Amino acid sequence: MFWSSTLQRLIQCDIAYGCELYEINKLYINDTVVSQDAKERLSITADKVKPLAQE
């Protein structure tokens, strides 16, 4: 399960959003596509993400 949601999360996806209409409530980011700087800010490395679908 995707945290408290009834939706299943696809394991092979690097990023998953749990949303209601326009608001993101939950976010999962695979450790392999994210890094952290000295100020502990997260940065997503876009070229490492393997998108399942794009629009």
C-alpha positions in Angstrom: 0.0 0.0 0.0 1.0 3.6 -0.5 1.1 4.7 3.2 -2.5 5.1 4.4 -4.0 5.2 0.9 -5.9 2.3 -0.6 -3.9 2.7 -3.9 -1.1 0.3 -4.6 2.4 1.8 -5.2 4.3 0.5 -8.2 7.6 -0.8 -6.8 9.6 0.0 -10.0 8.6 3.7 -9.8 11.3 6.1 -8.4 8.7 8.8 -7.5 5.1 8.4 -6.4 2.6 11.0 -5.4 -0.5 10.5 -3.1 -2.8 13.3 -4.1 -6.3 14.5 -3.6 -7.6 16.8 -6.4 -4.9 19.5 -6.5 -3.1 18.8 -3.2 -0.1 16.5 -2.7 -0.6 14.7 0.6 2.2 12.1 0.4 5.4 11.8 -1.6 7.8 8.9 -2.0 11.2 9.5 -3.7 13.6 6.6 -4.2 17.0 7.2 -2.4 18.8 6.5 -5.7 17.4 9.6 -7.4 17.8 12.1 -4.6 20.8 13.8 -2.9 21.1 16.1 0.0 23.3 19.2 0.3 25.1 20.7 3.3 22.0 22.5 4.4 20.0 19.2 4.3 17.9 20.3 1.3 16.8 17.5 -1.1 17.6 17.6 -4.8 16.1 15.2 -7.3 18.5 14.2 -10.1 16.1 14.2 -13.0 18.4 12.2 -15.4 18.4 9.3 -12.9 14.6 9.0 -12.7 13.1 6.3 -14.9 9.6 7.7 -15.7 6.7 5.3 -16.0 4.7 7.9 -17.9 5.1 11.5 -18.9 2.8 14.2 -20.2 
